[in-house]
Structure formats: structure tokens, C-alpha cells
């Protein structure tokens, strides 16, 4: 196998691993945020929802 072909395969595998780790990190973060949101008192949840809608431009 040529060196350039081997390097291309290594690069492709590295990018695949990097992408997979980034996806896992994003999913893990979203799950943690959802859990924190559900554990928050309902008063805080209502306040954050109204803030979310009010912050959008009309």
C-alpha cells in the first residue's frame, strides 16, 4: 500500500472518530440540559419559556 493511500485512510478514520465524538458530546449536553430543565421548579420553567419567546424579533 502506498504511503499517501495509507495516510488518506488514517485521516478518514480520524475524521470519522472526531465526528462521532462531537455528536456524542452534543447529545450528552442536550440530555443534561433537558434533565436540568425538568428538575427545575415550574415557576422557573415558565419564566424561561416566556423569555425564550420574548427574545425573538417580531
Number of C-alpha atoms within 10 A of each C-alpha: 5 6 8 9 10 11 11 11 12 12 12 12 12 12 12 12 12 12 12 11 12 12 12 12 12 11 12 12 12 12 12 12 12 12 11 10 14 11 10 11 9 11 8 11 14 11 10 13 10 11 11 10 10 10 8 7 5 5
